[in-house]
Amino acid sequence: MKTYFPLLAIILFTSCATLSTHSLENTMQKIEVSQNVYEAYKLAYKTAVEFNWEITNSDAHMHAFTAKTPQVMSRWEDTVNVLVEKTQNGSEITVKSKLGHTPNAKYVKSYLDMIKSKSL
């Protein structure tokens, strides 16, 4: 039993952390930018590459891509879907996270903040 205790403690700790940090509102985040949909898509894609996201699927005609975010000590690997849609004043960029955990949501927010700063 002694050899399994550390492993059991880690499993319990991570499952508790997973349950307590997951939030449905964290799974989808949006921003609006003034660029047209094509320019906004290019900006979102380029920024994802700068964030070292692994682009696993992309469709420039639909202005959408799927990517895996890197795992580090403070957050889990995540799969995100990025969609850019036309609005009256430019474009809206939506990122849907598969996990939605607080650390991952903060990371997605930093990605969207970077896009917003580049779009000004």
N, CA, C and O atoms as CSV, one atom per row, in Angstrom:
chain,resi,resn,atom,element,x,y,z
A,1,MET,N,N,0.823,-1.202,0.000
A,1,MET,CA,C,0.000,0.000,0.000
A,1,MET,C,C,0.863,1.260,0.000
A,1,MET,O,O,0.485,2.272,-0.591
A,2,LYS,N,N,2.015,1.200,0.659
A,2,LYS,CA,C,2.872,2.380,0.738
A,2,LYS,C,C,3.342,2.838,-0.638
A,2,LYS,O,O,3.451,4.041,-0.877
A,3,THR,N,N,3.621,1.913,-1.543
A,3,THR,CA,C,4.122,2.294,-2.863
A,3,THR,C,C,3.040,2.940,-3.721
A,3,THR,O,O,3.346,3.720,-4.623
A,4,TYR,N,N,1.797,2.624,-3.450
A,4,TYR,CA,C,0.712,3.179,-4.244
A,4,TYR,C,C,0.167,4.496,-3.700
A,4,TYR,O,O,-0.539,5.215,-4.407
A,5,PHE,N,N,0.487,4.812,-2.459
A,5,PHE,CA,C,-0.057,6.017,-1.841
A,5,PHE,C,C,0.304,7.298,-2.595
A,5,PHE,O,O,-0.588,8.108,-2.847
A,6,PRO,N,N,1.586,7.525,-2.972
A,6,PRO,CA,C,1.899,8.760,-3.709
A,6,PRO,C,C,1.141,8.862,-5.031
A,6,PRO,O,O,0.671,9.936,-5.407
A,7,LEU,N,N,1.029,7.745,-5.724
A,7,LEU,CA,C,0.304,7.746,-6.994
A,7,LEU,C,C,-1.175,8.030,-6.774
A,7,LEU,O,O,-1.781,8.800,-7.518
A,8,LEU,N,N,-1.749,7.414,-5.762
A,8,LEU,CA,C,-3.155,7.646,-5.436
A,8,LEU,C,C,-3.401,9.102,-5.044
A,8,LEU,O,O,-4.405,9.696,-5.437
A,9,ALA,N,N,-2.488,9.664,-4.277
A,9,ALA,CA,C,-2.614,11.065,-3.866
A,9,ALA,C,C,-2.558,11.992,-5.080
A,9,ALA,O,O,-3.317,12.957,-5.162
A,10,ILE,N,N,-1.666,11.701,-6.013
A,10,ILE,CA,C,-1.550,12.528,-7.228
A,10,ILE,C,C,-2.831,12.436,-8.048
A,10,ILE,O,O,-3.330,13.452,-8.532
A,11,ILE,N,N,-3.363,11.238,-8.207
A,11,ILE,CA,C,-4.599,11.060,-8.986
A,11,ILE,C,C,-5.753,11.821,-8.333
A,11,ILE,O,O,-6.505,12.517,-9.015
A,12,LEU,N,N,-5.891,11.690,-7.029
A,12,LEU,CA,C,-6.958,12.407,-6.329
A,12,LEU,C,C,-6.787,13.914,-6.433
A,12,LEU,O,O,-7.753,14.634,-6.684
A,13,PHE,N,N,-5.563,14.396,-6.243
A,13,PHE,CA,C,-5.294,15.831,-6.312
A,13,PHE,C,C,-5.616,16.385,-7.688
A,13,PHE,O,O,-6.256,17.429,-7.816
A,14,THR,N,N,-5.159,15.667,-8.730
A,14,THR,CA,C,-5.407,16.191,-10.075
A,14,THR,C,C,-6.868,16.132,-10.459
A,14,THR,O,O,-7.359,17.025,-11.149
A,15,SER,N,N,-7.569,15.111,-10.032
A,15,SER,CA,C,-8.989,15.060,-10.373
A,15,SER,C,C,-9.758,16.140,-9.629
A,15,SER,O,O,-10.694,16.718,-10.181
A,16,CYS,N,N,-9.382,16.424,-8.393
A,16,CYS,CA,C,-10.032,17.523,-7.658
A,16,CYS,C,C,-9.720,18.859,-8.317
A,16,CYS,O,O,-10.600,19.709,-8.451
A,17,ALA,N,N,-8.480,19.042,-8.725
A,17,ALA,CA,C,-8.090,20.292,-9.386
A,17,ALA,C,C,-8.829,20.434,-10.707
A,17,ALA,O,O,-9.251,21.530,-11.076
A,18,THR,N,N,-8.983,19.327,-11.413
A,18,THR,CA,C,-9.678,19.358,-12.695
A,18,THR,C,C,-11.133,19.750,-12.499
A,18,THR,O,O,-11.653,20.584,-13.240
A,19,LEU,N,N,-11.792,19.166,-11.521
A,19,LEU,CA,C,-13.198,19.476,-11.292
A,19,LEU,C,C,-13.403,20.896,-10.799
A,19,LEU,O,O,-14.380,21.546,-11.173
A,20,SER,N,N,-12.501,21.385,-9.970
A,20,SER,CA,C,-12.714,22.701,-9.381
A,20,SER,C,C,-12.339,23.854,-10.305
A,20,SER,O,O,-12.779,24.982,-10.083
A,21,THR,N,N,-11.537,23.596,-11.337
A,21,THR,CA,C,-11.125,24.694,-12.207
A,21,THR,C,C,-11.863,24.712,-13.537
A,21,THR,O,O,-11.690,25.651,-14.314
A,22,HIS,N,N,-12.682,23.700,-13.823
A,22,HIS,CA,C,-13.415,23.680,-15.080
A,22,HIS,C,C,-14.650,24.549,-14.960
A,22,HIS,O,O,-15.393,24.479,-13.981
A,23,SER,N,N,-14.851,25.363,-15.972
A,23,SER,CA,C,-15.999,26.247,-15.963
A,23,SER,C,C,-16.548,26.360,-17.378
A,23,SER,O,O,-15.793,26.587,-18.324
A,24,LEU,N,N,-17.829,26.207,-17.522
A,24,LEU,CA,C,-18.450,26.258,-18.835
A,24,LEU,C,C,-18.223,27.604,-19.515
A,24,LEU,O,O,-18.013,27.655,-20.726
A,25,GLU,N,N,-18.263,28.701,-18.746
A,25,GLU,CA,C,-18.048,30.009,-19.372
A,25,GLU,C,C,-16.613,30.206,-19.825
A,25,GLU,O,O,-16.338,31.105,-20.620
A,26,ASN,N,N,-15.683,29.378,-19.334
A,26,ASN,CA,C,-14.291,29.470,-19.766
A,26,ASN,C,C,-14.050,28.760,-21.092
A,26,ASN,O,O,-12.984,28.926,-21.685
A,27,THR,N,N,-15.004,27.981,-21.568
A,27,THR,CA,C,-14.765,27.214,-22.788
A,27,THR,C,C,-14.887,28.050,-24.055
A,27,THR,O,O,-14.400,27.634,-25.106
A,28,MET,N,N,-15.519,29.212,-23.987
A,28,MET,CA,C,-15.653,30.059,-25.174
A,28,MET,C,C,-15.375,31.517,-24.827
A,28,MET,O,O,-15.981,32.085,-23.919
A,29,GLN,N,N,-14.438,32.112,-25.577
A,29,GLN,CA,C,-14.102,33.522,-25.392
A,29,GLN,C,C,-14.100,34.209,-26.753
A,29,GLN,O,O,-13.769,33.602,-27.772
A,30,LYS,N,N,-14.479,35.501,-26.749
A,30,LYS,CA,C,-14.598,36.250,-28.006
A,30,LYS,C,C,-13.985,37.637,-27.866
A,30,LYS,O,O,-13.925,38.208,-26.778
A,31,ILE,N,N,-13.531,38.164,-29.010
A,31,ILE,CA,C,-13.147,39.575,-29.091
A,31,ILE,C,C,-13.600,40.098,-30.455
A,31,ILE,O,O,-13.807,39.337,-31.399
A,32,GLU,N,N,-13.746,41.405,-30.523
A,32,GLU,CA,C,-14.020,42.056,-31.807
A,32,GLU,C,C,-12.807,42.862,-32.215
A,32,GLU,O,O,-12.158,43.496,-31.384
A,33,VAL,N,N,-12.507,42.834,-33.500
A,33,VAL,CA,C,-11.411,43.623,-34.057
A,33,VAL,C,C,-11.940,44.398,-35.257
A,33,VAL,O,O,-12.971,44.050,-35.831
A,34,SER,N,N,-11.229,45.439,-35.623
A,34,SER,CA,C,-11.705,46.300,-36.713
A,34,SER,C,C,-11.340,45.775,-38.102
A,34,SER,O,O,-11.871,46.262,-39.100
A,35,GLN,N,N,-10.449,44.799,-38.182
A,35,GLN,CA,C,-10.035,44.263,-39.486
A,35,GLN,C,C,-11.157,43.473,-40.149
A,35,GLN,O,O,-12.058,42.956,-39.489
A,36,ASN,N,N,-11.072,43.395,-41.489
A,36,ASN,CA,C,-12.028,42.550,-42.202
A,36,ASN,C,C,-11.752,41.095,-41.857
A,36,ASN,O,O,-10.718,40.783,-41.266
A,37,VAL,N,N,-12.654,40.214,-42.215
A,37,VAL,CA,C,-12.587,38.819,-41.786
A,37,VAL,C,C,-11.307,38.127,-42.280
A,37,VAL,O,O,-10.731,37.318,-41.553
A,38,TYR,N,N,-10.862,38.427,-43.484
A,38,TYR,CA,C,-9.654,37.804,-44.024
A,38,TYR,C,C,-8.416,38.242,-43.242
A,38,TYR,O,O,-7.594,37.407,-42.864
A,39,GLU,N,N,-8.282,39.541,-43.001
A,39,GLU,CA,C,-7.130,40.056,-42.248
A,39,GLU,C,C,-7.156,39.575,-40.792
A,39,GLU,O,O,-6.111,39.262,-40.221
A,40,ALA,N,N,-8.333,39.518,-40.206
A,40,ALA,CA,C,-8.467,39.033,-38.822
A,40,ALA,C,C,-8.086,37.556,-38.732
A,40,ALA,O,O,-7.448,37.141,-37.765
A,41,TYR,N,N,-8.472,36.762,-39.729
A,41,TYR,CA,C,-8.101,35.351,-39.748
A,41,TYR,C,C,-6.586,35.204,-39.827
A,41,TYR,O,O,-6.003,34.411,-39.089
A,42,LYS,N,N,-5.949,35.955,-40.708
A,42,LYS,CA,C,-4.485,35.895,-40.831
A,42,LYS,C,C,-3.814,36.278,-39.521
A,42,LYS,O,O,-2.834,35.655,-39.113
A,43,LEU,N,N,-4.342,37.303,-38.864
A,43,LEU,CA,C,-3.789,37.746,-37.586
A,43,LEU,C,C,-3.965,36.673,-36.508
A,43,LEU,O,O,-3.032,36.404,-35.752
A,44,ALA,N,N,-5.135,36.063,-36.429
A,44,ALA,CA,C,-5.391,35.011,-35.443
A,44,ALA,C,C,-4.482,33.806,-35.690
A,44,ALA,O,O,-3.934,33.231,-34.749
A,45,TYR,N,N,-4.327,33.430,-36.952
A,45,TYR,CA,C,-3.484,32.281,-37.315
A,45,TYR,C,C,-2.021,32.561,-36.975
A,45,TYR,O,O,-1.348,31.736,-36.357
A,46,LYS,N,N,-1.540,33.730,-37.384
A,46,LYS,CA,C,-0.137,34.103,-37.136
A,46,LYS,C,C,0.150,34.158,-35.629
A,46,LYS,O,O,1.204,33.707,-35.179
A,47,THR,N,N,-0.773,34.703,-34.866
A,47,THR,CA,C,-0.591,34.794,-33.416
A,47,THR,C,C,-0.583,33.403,-32.789
A,47,THR,O,O,0.173,33.158,-31.849
A,48,ALA,N,N,-1.408,32.493,-33.292
A,48,ALA,CA,C,-1.410,31.112,-32.782
A,48,ALA,C,C,-0.054,30.453,-33.018
A,48,ALA,O,O,0.455,29.747,-32.148
A,49,VAL,N,N,0.520,30.681,-34.177
A,49,VAL,CA,C,1.847,30.131,-34.473
A,49,VAL,C,C,2.893,30.738,-33.528
A,49,VAL,O,O,3.770,30.028,-33.037
A,50,GLU,N,N,2.800,32.044,-33.276
A,50,GLU,CA,C,3.719,32.701,-32.341
A,50,GLU,C,C,3.579,32.150,-30.924
A,50,GLU,O,O,4.550,32.142,-30.167
A,51,PHE,N,N,2.381,31.687,-30.558
A,51,PHE,CA,C,2.136,31.089,-29.238
A,51,PHE,C,C,2.533,29.608,-29.211
A,51,PHE,O,O,2.285,28.909,-28.228
A,52,ASN,N,N,3.151,29.139,-30.302
A,52,ASN,CA,C,3.581,27.739,-30.441
A,52,ASN,C,C,2.421,26.749,-30.417
A,52,ASN,O,O,2.567,25.621,-29.945
A,53,TRP,N,N,1.279,27.176,-30.926
A,53,TRP,CA,C,0.150,26.272,-31.050
A,53,TRP,C,C,0.396,25.399,-32.282
A,53,TRP,O,O,0.857,25.883,-33.315
A,54,GLU,N,N,0.086,24.129,-32.160
A,54,GLU,CA,C,0.210,23.205,-33.277
A,54,GLU,C,C,-1.105,23.230,-34.063
A,54,GLU,O,O,-2.132,22.738,-33.598
A,55,ILE,N,N,-1.050,23.807,-35.250
A,55,ILE,CA,C,-2.249,23.891,-36.093
A,55,ILE,C,C,-2.521,22.496,-36.656
A,55,ILE,O,O,-1.706,21.956,-37.404
A,56,THR,N,N,-3.656,21.918,-36.298
A,56,THR,CA,C,-3.973,20.558,-36.726
A,56,THR,C,C,-4.951,20.526,-37.899
A,56,THR,O,O,-5.055,19.516,-38.595
A,57,ASN,N,N,-5.661,21.622,-38.118
A,57,ASN,CA,C,-6.612,21.703,-39.221
A,57,ASN,C,C,-6.901,23.176,-39.472
A,57,ASN,O,O,-7.070,23.951,-38.531
A,58,SER,N,N,-6.958,23.555,-40.730
A,58,SER,CA,C,-7.303,24.945,-41.033
A,58,SER,C,C,-8.070,25.022,-42.349
A,58,SER,O,O,-7.880,24.215,-43.258
A,59,ASP,N,N,-8.931,26.009,-42.412
A,59,ASP,CA,C,-9.704,26.266,-43.616
A,59,ASP,C,C,-9.801,27.779,-43.783
A,59,ASP,O,O,-10.646,28.430,-43.168
A,60,ALA,N,N,-8.932,28.325,-44.618
A,60,ALA,CA,C,-8.873,29.774,-44.811
A,60,ALA,C,C,-10.169,30.314,-45.415
A,60,ALA,O,O,-10.553,31.450,-45.140
A,61,HIS,N,N,-10.840,29.514,-46.229
A,61,HIS,CA,C,-12.097,29.973,-46.845
A,61,HIS,C,C,-13.224,30.091,-45.817
A,61,HIS,O,O,-14.113,30.931,-45.954
A,62,MET,N,N,-13.178,29.245,-44.791
A,62,MET,CA,C,-14.175,29.302,-43.716
A,62,MET,C,C,-13.699,30.173,-42.555
A,62,MET,O,O,-14.437,30.401,-41.596
A,63,HIS,N,N,-12.459,30.658,-42.651
A,63,HIS,CA,C,-11.860,31.496,-41.612
A,63,HIS,C,C,-11.858,30.790,-40.266
A,63,HIS,O,O,-12.259,31.364,-39.253
A,64,ALA,N,N,-11.401,29.534,-40.260
A,64,ALA,CA,C,-11.406,28.733,-39.038
A,64,ALA,C,C,-10.188,27.817,-39.004
A,64,ALA,O,O,-9.689,27.383,-40.042
A,65,PHE,N,N,-9.723,27.532,-37.792
A,65,PHE,CA,C,-8.670,26.536,-37.623
A,65,PHE,C,C,-8.782,25.890,-36.248
A,65,PHE,O,O,-9.388,26.430,-35.323
A,66,THR,N,N,-8.174,24.715,-36.155
A,66,THR,CA,C,-8.105,23.966,-34.906
A,66,THR,C,C,-6.635,23.833,-34.541
A,66,THR,O,O,-5.786,23.616,-35.407
A,67,ALA,N,N,-6.341,23.964,-33.250
A,67,ALA,CA,C,-4.952,23.888,-32.806
A,67,ALA,C,C,-4.851,23.224,-31.447
A,67,ALA,O,O,-5.805,23.204,-30.669
A,68,LYS,N,N,-3.667,22.678,-31.179
A,68,LYS,CA,C,-3.358,22.149,-29.849
A,68,LYS,C,C,-2.442,23.152,-29.165
A,68,LYS,O,O,-1.438,23.584,-29.731
A,69,THR,N,N,-2.800,23.513,-27.949
A,69,THR,CA,C,-1.956,24.413,-27.170
A,69,THR,C,C,-0.946,23.568,-26.404
A,69,THR,O,O,-1.253,22.444,-26.007
A,70,PRO,N,N,0.257,24.098,-26.191
A,70,PRO,CA,C,1.272,23.305,-25.500
A,70,PRO,C,C,0.969,23.138,-24.010
A,70,PRO,O,O,0.377,24.008,-23.371
A,71,GLN,N,N,1.393,21.998,-23.484
A,71,GLN,CA,C,1.235,21.731,-22.051
A,71,GLN,C,C,2.475,22.228,-21.320
A,71,GLN,O,O,3.601,22.003,-21.764
A,72,VAL,N,N,2.263,22.891,-20.219
A,72,VAL,CA,C,3.338,23.304,-19.325
A,72,VAL,C,C,2.900,22.967,-17.900
A,72,VAL,O,O,1.801,22.453,-17.689
A,73,MET,N,N,3.746,23.252,-16.943
A,73,MET,CA,C,3.429,22.913,-15.555
A,73,MET,C,C,2.137,23.568,-15.064
A,73,MET,O,O,1.428,22.992,-14.238
A,74,SER,N,N,1.829,24.754,-15.561
A,74,SER,CA,C,0.681,25.492,-15.024
A,74,SER,C,C,-0.637,25.237,-15.763
A,74,SER,O,O,-1.690,25.694,-15.317
A,75,ARG,N,N,-0.590,24.507,-16.897
A,75,ARG,CA,C,-1.839,24.246,-17.621
A,75,ARG,C,C,-1.704,22.973,-18.455
A,75,ARG,O,O,-0.599,22.525,-18.759
A,76,TRP,N,N,-2.851,22.402,-18.816
A,76,TRP,CA,C,-2.889,21.177,-19.593
A,76,TRP,C,C,-2.863,21.491,-21.080
A,76,TRP,O,O,-3.192,22.599,-21.504
A,77,GLU,N,N,-2.462,20.487,-21.869
A,77,GLU,CA,C,-2.590,20.605,-23.319
A,77,GLU,C,C,-4.076,20.708,-23.625
A,77,GLU,O,O,-4.895,20.030,-23.004
A,78,ASP,N,N,-4.415,21.546,-24.571
A,78,ASP,CA,C,-5.820,21.781,-24.885
A,78,ASP,C,C,-5.992,21.799,-26.395
A,78,ASP,O,O,-5.051,22.085,-27.135
A,79,THR,N,N,-7.175,21.498,-26.835
A,79,THR,CA,C,-7.531,21.648,-28.243
A,79,THR,C,C,-8.499,22.820,-28.333
A,79,THR,O,O,-9.510,22.868,-27.633
A,80,VAL,N,N,-8.169,23.759,-29.207
A,80,VAL,CA,C,-9.019,24.929,-29.371
A,80,VAL,C,C,-9.465,25.055,-30.823
A,80,VAL,O,O,-8.742,24.684,-31.748
A,81,ASN,N,N,-10.656,25.579,-30.999
A,81,ASN,CA,C,-11.186,25.903,-32.323
A,81,ASN,C,C,-11.304,27.411,-32.401
A,81,ASN,O,O,-11.879,28.048,-31.518
A,82,VAL,N,N,-10.758,27.976,-33.464
A,82,VAL,CA,C,-10.782,29.420,-33.661
A,82,VAL,C,C,-11.611,29.707,-34.910
A,82,VAL,O,O,-11.371,29.143,-35.977
A,83,LEU,N,N,-12.580,30.587,-34.755
A,83,LEU,CA,C,-13.474,30.958,-35.855
A,83,LEU,C,C,-13.521,32.472,-35.951
A,83,LEU,O,O,-13.679,33.165,-34.946
A,84,VAL,N,N,-13.384,32.979,-37.166
A,84,VAL,CA,C,-13.466,34.423,-37.401
A,84,VAL,C,C,-14.702,34.683,-38.252
A,84,VAL,O,O,-14.875,34.096,-39.320
A,85,GLU,N,N,-15.560,35.579,-37.754
A,85,GLU,CA,C,-16.797,35.900,-38.463
A,85,GLU,C,C,-16.900,37.396,-38.703
A,85,GLU,O,O,-16.400,38.205,-37.922
A,86,LYS,N,N,-17.552,37.742,-39.790
A,86,LYS,CA,C,-17.753,39.140,-40.144
A,86,LYS,C,C,-18.782,39.778,-39.210
A,86,LYS,O,O,-19.788,39.163,-38.857
A,87,THR,N,N,-18.506,41.027,-38.818
A,87,THR,CA,C,-19.462,41.817,-38.040
A,87,THR,C,C,-19.657,43.148,-38.751
A,87,THR,O,O,-19.007,43.415,-39.762
A,88,GLN,N,N,-20.545,43.981,-38.231
A,88,GLN,CA,C,-20.783,45.297,-38.836
A,88,GLN,C,C,-19.534,46.178,-38.800
A,88,GLN,O,O,-19.280,46.944,-39.730
A,89,ASN,N,N,-18.764,46.064,-37.733
A,89,ASN,CA,C,-17.607,46.949,-37.547
A,89,ASN,C,C,-16.272,46.283,-37.806
A,89,ASN,O,O,-15.231,46.860,-37.492
A,90,GLY,N,N,-16.271,45.093,-38.364
A,90,GLY,CA,C,-15.021,44.376,-38.610
A,90,GLY,C,C,-15.229,42.879,-38.516
A,90,GLY,O,O,-15.922,42.279,-39.339
A,91,SER,N,N,-14.613,42.276,-37.491
A,91,SER,CA,C,-14.698,40.825,-37.327
A,91,SER,C,C,-14.756,40.443,-35.859
A,91,SER,O,O,-14.324,41.190,-34.981
A,92,GLU,N,N,-15.302,39.258,-35.619
A,92,GLU,CA,C,-15.321,38.698,-34.274
A,92,GLU,C,C,-14.509,37.406,-34.303
A,92,GLU,O,O,-14.709,36.553,-35.168
A,93,ILE,N,N,-13.593,37.275,-33.351
A,93,ILE,CA,C,-12.773,36.075,-33.230
A,93,ILE,C,C,-13.261,35.306,-32.003
A,93,ILE,O,O,-13.266,35.828,-30.888
A,94,THR,N,N,-13.668,34.064,-32.230
A,94,THR,CA,C,-14.165,33.202,-31.162
A,94,THR,C,C,-13.203,32.042,-30.986
A,94,THR,O,O,-12.814,31.390,-31.955
A,95,VAL,N,N,-12.820,31.788,-29.732
A,95,VAL,CA,C,-11.973,30.638,-29.407
A,95,VAL,C,C,-12.759,29.731,-28.475
A,95,VAL,O,O,-13.192,30.144,-27.399
A,96,LYS,N,N,-12.935,28.489,-28.907
A,96,LYS,CA,C,-13.623,27.490,-28.087
A,96,LYS,C,C,-12.587,26.484,-27.598
A,96,LYS,O,O,-11.918,25.817,-28.388
A,97,SER,N,N,-12.472,26.394,-26.278
A,97,SER,CA,C,-11.528,25.488,-25.643
A,97,SER,C,C,-12.216,24.182,-25.303
A,97,SER,O,O,-13.352,24.184,-24.828
A,98,LYS,N,N,-11.545,23.069,-25.539
A,98,LYS,CA,C,-12.119,21.771,-25.190
A,98,LYS,C,C,-12.181,21.605,-23.677
A,98,LYS,O,O,-13.140,21.033,-23.158
A,99,LEU,N,N,-11.165,22.101,-22.959
A,99,LEU,CA,C,-11.108,21.906,-21.509
A,99,LEU,C,C,-11.814,22.994,-20.719
A,99,LEU,O,O,-12.682,22.696,-19.898
A,100,GLY,N,N,-11.462,24.234,-20.950
A,100,GLY,CA,C,-12.081,25.327,-20.219
A,100,GLY,C,C,-11.605,25.496,-18.793
A,100,GLY,O,O,-12.227,26.222,-18.017
A,101,HIS,N,N,-10.502,24.835,-18.427
A,101,HIS,CA,C,-9.961,25.003,-17.078
A,101,HIS,C,C,-9.441,26.425,-16.914
A,101,HIS,O,O,-9.017,27.050,-17.887
A,102,THR,N,N,-9.470,26.930,-15.706
A,102,THR,CA,C,-9.064,28.312,-15.442
A,102,THR,C,C,-7.677,28.635,-16.000
A,102,THR,O,O,-7.533,29.665,-16.658
A,103,PRO,N,N,-6.640,27.804,-15.771
A,103,PRO,CA,C,-5.326,28.152,-16.340
A,103,PRO,C,C,-5.354,28.209,-17.866
A,103,PRO,O,O,-4.724,29.079,-18.468
A,104,ASN,N,N,-6.079,27.287,-18.490
A,104,ASN,CA,C,-6.183,27.283,-19.951
A,104,ASN,C,C,-6.968,28.490,-20.447
A,104,ASN,O,O,-6.621,29.084,-21.467
A,105,ALA,N,N,-8.026,28.853,-19.726
A,105,ALA,CA,C,-8.828,30.015,-20.108
A,105,ALA,C,C,-8.006,31.297,-20.023
A,105,ALA,O,O,-8.142,32.182,-20.868
A,106,LYS,N,N,-7.163,31.396,-19.016
A,106,LYS,CA,C,-6.284,32.570,-18.898
A,106,LYS,C,C,-5.298,32.625,-20.060
A,106,LYS,O,O,-4.985,33.700,-20.572
A,107,TYR,N,N,-4.818,31.466,-20.465
A,107,TYR,CA,C,-3.888,31.397,-21.595
A,107,TYR,C,C,-4.582,31.828,-22.890
A,107,TYR,O,O,-4.011,32.577,-23.682
A,108,VAL,N,N,-5.804,31.359,-23.100
A,108,VAL,CA,C,-6.577,31.768,-24.285
A,108,VAL,C,C,-6.844,33.270,-24.232
A,108,VAL,O,O,-6.779,33.944,-25.259
A,109,LYS,N,N,-7.140,33.795,-23.055
A,109,LYS,CA,C,-7.355,35.237,-22.915
A,109,LYS,C,C,-6.093,36.009,-23.285
A,109,LYS,O,O,-6.179,37.055,-23.929
A,110,SER,N,N,-4.924,35.508,-22.889
A,110,SER,CA,C,-3.679,36.196,-23.246
A,110,SER,C,C,-3.457,36.165,-24.762
A,110,SER,O,O,-2.920,37.114,-25.332
A,111,TYR,N,N,-3.868,35.079,-25.406
A,111,TYR,CA,C,-3.808,34.980,-26.871
A,111,TYR,C,C,-4.718,36.034,-27.510
A,111,TYR,O,O,-4.308,36.743,-28.429
A,112,LEU,N,N,-5.953,36.128,-27.017
A,112,LEU,CA,C,-6.884,37.121,-27.564
A,112,LEU,C,C,-6.424,38.550,-27.263
A,112,LEU,O,O,-6.595,39.444,-28.092
A,113,ASP,N,N,-5.848,38.764,-26.091
A,113,ASP,CA,C,-5.304,40.093,-25.756
A,113,ASP,C,C,-4.184,40.482,-26.715
A,113,ASP,O,O,-4.077,41.642,-27.113
A,114,MET,N,N,-3.351,39.513,-27.085
A,114,MET,CA,C,-2.254,39.779,-28.032
A,114,MET,C,C,-2.819,40.147,-29.405
A,114,MET,O,O,-2.328,41.070,-30.055
A,115,ILE,N,N,-3.844,39.429,-29.839
A,115,ILE,CA,C,-4.487,39.771,-31.117
A,115,ILE,C,C,-5.050,41.174,-31.056
A,115,ILE,O,O,-4.865,41.963,-31.983
A,116,LYS,N,N,-5.739,41.490,-29.965
A,116,LYS,CA,C,-6.350,42.814,-29.813
A,116,LYS,C,C,-5.290,43.912,-29.874
A,116,LYS,O,O,-5.495,44.940,-30.519
A,117,SER,N,N,-4.159,43.696,-29.204
A,117,SER,CA,C,-3.100,44.713,-29.212
A,117,SER,C,C,-2.489,44.885,-30.604
A,117,SER,O,O,-2.099,45.992,-30.975
A,118,LYS,N,N,-2.404,43.810,-31.368
A,118,LYS,CA,C,-1.869,43.887,-32.726
A,118,LYS,C,C,-2.864,44.528,-33.695
A,118,LYS,O,O,-2.476,45.063,-34.734
A,119,SER,N,N,-4.135,44.467,-33.347
A,119,SER,CA,C,-5.157,44.957,-34.273
A,119,SER,C,C,-5.385,46.460,-34.166
A,119,SER,O,O,-6.075,47.041,-35.004
A,120,LEU,N,N,-4.819,47.090,-33.155
A,120,LEU,CA,C,-5.035,48.525,-32.952
A,120,LEU,C,C,-4.248,49.361,-33.928
A,120,LEU,O,O,-4.321,50.589,-33.889
